[in-house]
Amino acid sequence: MTGSGRVADISGSRVSSSWMGSGLDSYCHDEPRGGTSDESLMERTQEGDKEAFRLLVSRHVDRVVGMARRIVGPDQAEDVAQDVFLKIWANSRQWQPGQARFRTWLYRVALNQCIDLTRRRATVPIEQAGELEDDTPSPEAACHQNQRARRLRAAIARLPEQQAIALTLYYNEDLTAGEVADIMGLRQNAVESLLKRGRQKLRALLLE
Amino acid sequence: MTPEEFRALLNIHGCDLTRWPHDRRQAATRLLETSEEAKGAFAEARRLDDWLTIKEPPLGGEARTALVDSIMDRLDETTPEAPPKRERRSLADPPATWSPGLRRQPDGADWHGVTGWGPATPNGPETASLGGLLQARAGLWLACLALGLAGGYGLGMGWTVGSHDAAGLGLLLTGAWGGW
């Protein structure tokens, strides 16, 4: 994948009011209604509460792995997830409640970890680069849905980086264009343009 | 809503009308009921949506537990960092580092940016300090300019050449002094 990564401002000042109260709340299906919120778990994490952090990891690890699979590929997705959560732990005291929602922060850290990895990989000499993913069905691909997910992943991997990220956040993570814009540090119309161009390319890759 | 607008929104947001801009949903629904062109575009877009909405399968139970345990086991390798102090920068401070495509956000997480303006990454290579350099240079240059103008006009009063020429000379000298 190519293209430049993007910045997001952790202050969340560009977060539009349209999603502050609803979008990500409804997304977090792992969080029990009336249960401990991410933010309160994060506050406990800031005090060094490992159990609270374990709960956060358990709640979001699938999300981070899923996102990483789409952006960096399945082989390194779990490594990315480890690094993301270790970064969250190491920098937990720098997260400030009220400035950014935990999940926005998590997505940004995950996204940048993915971008770091894709850039490092881009500089690996070709003789050191790993094999390209072939079409041989893996054990994981035994299931039809997994096969389709694998094919989609391969198609997304052929998109420019920013298009791949926008599509992943919008469709796999079910975020709104406004939320994606906030995480990527872009204007919403820029994200919409990425979605449009990404869809056009994917249509050519998957349907034609 | 025209079929063209419908198609444009469809190409951005896909077939799930609940994800369309709120103020366009009703018009889109109405158009879908009446326009064959819109129905065709919708059916075509649905084929792509069927792909795009495929979710990544969750980790299996054992793999998930192992990953969570592995993360928790490694926590002691990292020491939580204190939040950075937000102090005013002065010219005496080391300049911010300009590293295209990468910057570290105040929260300590690595962020990437188009501009790349931001403080230096602790482990990053020493890169050209363009941001800080420009700030420092700008202050120095303004000071030199003021001195040069004052000196140039002062000298010009006693010289046979016009004061504007002397001011120009002063600017040239201060420019050279400032390293430009």
Chai-1 contact restraints between the chains, C-beta under 6 A:
chainA,res_idxA,chainB,res_idxB,connection_type,confidence,min_distance_angstrom,max_distance_angstrom,comment,restraint_id
A,S4,B,G101,contact,1.0,0.0,6.0,A-B,restraint_1
A,S4,B,V114,contact,1.0,0.0,6.0,A-B,restraint_2
A,G5,B,H112,contact,1.0,0.0,6.0,A-B,restraint_3
A,R6,B,H112,contact,1.0,0.0,6.0,A-B,restraint_4
A,V7,B,W111,contact,1.0,0.0,6.0,A-B,restraint_5
A,V7,B,H112,contact,1.0,0.0,6.0,A-B,restraint_6
A,V7,B,G113,contact,1.0,0.0,6.0,A-B,restraint_7
A,I10,B,Q105,contact,1.0,0.0,6.0,A-B,restraint_8
A,I10,B,D107,contact,1.0,0.0,6.0,A-B,restraint_9
A,R54,B,M72,contact,1.0,0.0,6.0,A-B,restraint_10
A,V57,B,V68,contact,1.0,0.0,6.0,A-B,restraint_11
A,V57,B,I71,contact,1.0,0.0,6.0,A-B,restraint_12
A,S58,B,V68,contact,1.0,0.0,6.0,A-B,restraint_13
A,D62,B,P58,contact,1.0,0.0,6.0,A-B,restraint_14
A,D62,B,L59,contact,1.0,0.0,6.0,A-B,restraint_15
A,V65,B,L59,contact,1.0,0.0,6.0,A-B,restraint_16
A,G66,B,E56,contact,1.0,0.0,6.0,A-B,restraint_17
A,R69,B,E56,contact,1.0,0.0,6.0,A-B,restraint_18
A,E78,B,L67,contact,1.0,0.0,6.0,A-B,restraint_19
A,Q82,B,I71,contact,1.0,0.0,6.0,A-B,restraint_20
A,F85,B,I71,contact,1.0,0.0,6.0,A-B,restraint_21
A,L86,B,R74,contact,1.0,0.0,6.0,A-B,restraint_22
A,L86,B,T78,contact,1.0,0.0,6.0,A-B,restraint_23
A,W89,B,L75,contact,1.0,0.0,6.0,A-B,restraint_24
A,W89,B,T78,contact,1.0,0.0,6.0,A-B,restraint_25
A,A90,B,T78,contact,1.0,0.0,6.0,A-B,restraint_26
A,A90,B,P80,contact,1.0,0.0,6.0,A-B,restraint_27
A,A90,B,E81,contact,1.0,0.0,6.0,A-B,restraint_28
A,N91,B,G108,contact,1.0,0.0,6.0,A-B,restraint_29
A,N91,B,A109,contact,1.0,0.0,6.0,A-B,restraint_30
A,S92,B,P80,contact,1.0,0.0,6.0,A-B,restraint_31
A,R93,B,P80,contact,1.0,0.0,6.0,A-B,restraint_32
A,R93,B,P83,contact,1.0,0.0,6.0,A-B,restraint_33
A,Q94,B,P83,contact,1.0,0.0,6.0,A-B,restraint_34
A,Q94,B,D107,contact,1.0,0.0,6.0,A-B,restraint_35
A,Q94,B,G108,contact,1.0,0.0,6.0,A-B,restraint_36
A,V109,B,A109,contact,1.0,0.0,6.0,A-B,restraint_37
A,N112,B,D110,contact,1.0,0.0,6.0,A-B,restraint_38
A,N112,B,W111,contact,1.0,0.0,6.0,A-B,restraint_39
A,N112,B,H112,contact,1.0,0.0,6.0,A-B,restraint_40
A,I115,B,H112,contact,1.0,0.0,6.0,A-B,restraint_41
A,N146,B,P57,contact,1.0,0.0,6.0,A-B,restraint_42
A,R148,B,I54,contact,1.0,0.0,6.0,A-B,restraint_43
A,A149,B,I54,contact,1.0,0.0,6.0,A-B,restraint_44
A,A149,B,E56,contact,1.0,0.0,6.0,A-B,restraint_45
A,L152,B,W51,contact,1.0,0.0,6.0,A-B,restraint_46
A,L152,B,I54,contact,1.0,0.0,6.0,A-B,restraint_47
A,Y171,B,L52,contact,1.0,0.0,6.0,A-B,restraint_48
A,Y171,B,T53,contact,1.0,0.0,6.0,A-B,restraint_49
A,E192,B,I12,contact,1.0,0.0,6.0,A-B,restraint_50
A,L195,B,I12,contact,1.0,0.0,6.0,A-B,restraint_51
A,K196,B,N11,contact,1.0,0.0,6.0,A-B,restraint_52
A,K196,B,I12,contact,1.0,0.0,6.0,A-B,restraint_53
A,R199,B,N11,contact,1.0,0.0,6.0,A-B,restraint_54
A,R203,B,L48,contact,1.0,0.0,6.0,A-B,restraint_55
A,L206,B,W51,contact,1.0,0.0,6.0,A-B,restraint_56
A,L207,B,R47,contact,1.0,0.0,6.0,A-B,restraint_57
